[in-house]
Amino acid sequence: MLMKLAPQFVKPLAFLLPMYGIKSRVAYGTGLWLYDRLAGSDAIAPHRIVDRSELAEMEPDLTRNRLSAAALFYDCAIPSARFVVENVLDAMAHGALAANYVHAEGWERFGADARWRVRCTDALSGEQFEIQSRKLVDARGAWSNPDALRLVRGSHIVIPRINASDHAIAHFEPDGRIVFVIPWGSRNQLTLVGTTDEDHHGSPDQVSISSEETNYLLGIVHKLFPRRSNVTPVSTFSSLRPLVRASSGSATRASRDHRIWNSADGILHIAGGKYTTYRLMSEEASDLVCKEIAPELEAVRLTAQTPFASVEHEIGDEMEQHLEDYLFVSTYLGYEQRWDRESLLPFARALAAKRGWDQARVDAEVNAIIEASHVGA
């Protein structure tokens, strides 16, 4: 569906799945046969088997120790930071209101019609104000109800390009965890390696890769590409999966299913899910809200058939209020290199021109990036 609605963002991506021995060839071959059947007529292309010699031409540095063949199959790639912003902008184009840098400090019901009153603070100016609403939806992800969630950390490392071809590589570890080695970056000049699955017991505001995760991912790179044993990460990043708490098994095998429910106080909660089910989750949640407060709008899903507008955006065109917003939220440019003052200044000055910053503010924004722990981590 996303290939049809947003072809300017969602692109086919070919994956190579190395297979070691007859057992893995049978297991993966069966799984990919089912993968093709589920995709049906929308499949980009059916999978096929790549022999050792063809694989050596595609990826000459990929280890061939015990390698019998590889499967070539297709999925999609999305510039996820950009796509999240585009979803917000598309919602606004359809009449939604979005407020960046606003904190909801507390909420309560009042009046005969039991409306909600939400106390808010503008995090930039400190101004406090109130919003009234007929319904509240808690879609705070990792910041939502901790009793209902299992926070699982997924970390990546960004390294200099090691993929010889434009194919991504899907590698299964013995414990069942899958790790991807993907051509990445604004010019595909880098390689993205991930992800991990680790239970996160700290605050969702403090999320970063551990040394164990870094070594684990580097170990897989060295295993797959033994000639590239001296690879050093350019950067790292980590995020949390707010999974529905269901079991105490391994984080890798924890369910990615979602749950949507009304709590006793009348707030609609959304938990779990994954990137590829976000539209389904949104439809289910909006149907439940509309059923309660606007039955005539239930099951009205105009955006399911309406392609995203193709609009070119520049720095400062959205809601970026800091240089960090542009480099690490609206885009992932911040993770593509190690930054210094000289390389950051053009971006800071471009945003300053849109926001009316003086030189002192430009200097402060540049210094904040340089001092941030995630730069060059």
Buried (B, 14 or more C-beta within 10 A) or exposed (E): EBBEBBEEBBEEBBBBBBBBEEEBBEEBBEBBEEBBEEBEEEBEEBBEBBEEEEBBEBBEEBBEEEBBBBBBBBBEBBBEBBBBBBBBBBBEEEEEEEEBEBEBEEBEEEEEEEEBBBBBBBEEEEEEEEBEEEBBBBBBBBBBBEEBBBBBBBBBBBBEEBBBBEBBBBBBEEEEBEBBBBBBBEEEEBBBBBBBBBEBEEEBEEBBBBEEBBEBBBEBBBBBBEEBEEBEBBBBBBBBBBBBBEEEEEBBEBBBEBBBEEEEEEBBBBBBBEEEBBBEBBBBBBBBBBEBEEEEEBEEBEBEEEEBEEEEEEBBBBBBBBBBBBBBBBBBBBBBBEBEEEEBBEBBBBBBEEBEBEEEBBBBBBEBBEEBEBBBB
